Amino acid sequence: MDNFRPTLGIEFDDKYLNAKTKLIEFFKAINELTPVQRNTLANEVLTTMGIASSFDMLIALMNNGGKV
């Protein structure tokens, strides 16, 4: 139990407001990181996005019968 703590939160019925609130929380969390932690997180996010994009392209290629 050293790695997390329980918190209370609010979620809106409107998906736009939920996304907006979570984005603001994300930026606040980023600002609390050290520069090294920010760089590490950025590298992890970009790597994950690249892998996910490649995977999506592979699936699209397979669904298209191997034709580009």
Secondary structure by P-SEA (a helix, b strand, c coil): ccccccccccccccaaaaaaaaaaaaaaaaaaccaaaaaaaaaaaaaaaaaaaaaaaaaaaaaacccc
